[in-house]
Amino acid sequence: ALATVWQGSTSNFVKVIYRDIDFPVLEGTGDLGWKRHHLWAYNRGWNDTSSPEAWTDLHGKAPADASVLRRKLNLWFNRCSQVEDGAKCRSPATVETADTSETDAKIFAPPNVYKGDVARALFYFAARYETDLGLRLVDCPPFNQSDFGYLSELLTWHTTVDPVSVEEEDRNLASCRDWQGNRNPFQDYPELVEVFYPDGADEIVPGTFTYSRCTAPTAAPTATPNPCREDLEAGDIPMFLVNSVNPDQVVFLPTKDLDPALGSLFLTDNP
């Protein structure tokens, strides 16, 4: 089914998404061939046994070069310098992928021509399987096992980078007419994202790798002086949350010299 929906220049070829080239339908095995690529990584809240429907749903699949998928693995979708140091960026993502692909330690981006296709596939998957599997597109930690993203970048890809193309419309039609009887509504009605995600795309806080809506702004100091230490005042030991997947990290940054004999510091929500 996937080979016909993503047909290349002839029926003997399939279009592979990350390289954006025609690939022989029957060529090779292992790293020499192509594979069915689950755009919503199947260890993020689902697998073939938890949802056979999701496993075979063409609207969430694309052909991809097997060797490229070894690099993509389960990395989330975004662009470089958003949630990771830009010095770690590699573009193209591999020696085989298209020029506008990129990757770092946390993200992987398809070439520009397929960025919107990926976004709309994930919008569909989240809407279709949210009730059954609890799938969510998000920006902010802590990330649950059924979360995937990054939502804000996907919204940008959908609205700005890569609007619905004729080829994408043809794949939507073929999936419905020839195979599974339903369409991806985010391809038919691109404005539907405004209903599901009315807040729109968020932005990274300058100087950080965190989206602005992930933490509510608070005015320092945020605590009253510790009655056990009269020499400390509110704000002397500010606390920062470091964006990480697991475990969440907390950093204490003293702005005042502390006695080495202080012992332990405890984080509590007690007044």
Salt bridges, closest charged atoms under 4 A:
ASP22 OD1 - LYS15 NZ 3.30
ASP31 OD2 - ARG70 NH1 2.67
ASP65 OD2 - ARG19 NH1 2.43
GLU84 OE1 - LYS88 NZ 3.71
ASP117 OD2 - ARG171 NH2 2.39
ASP132 OD2 - ARG128 NH1 3.94
ASP147 OD2 - ARG136 NH2 2.85
GLU153 OE2 - ARG79 NE 3.06
ASP162 OD2 - ARG120 NH2 3.99
GLU168 OE2 - ARG120 NE 2.78
ASP178 OD1 - ARG177 NE 2.85
ASP188 OD2 - ARG183 NE 2.83
ASP202 OD1 - ARG213 NE 3.98
ASP231 OD2 - ARG229 NH2 2.75
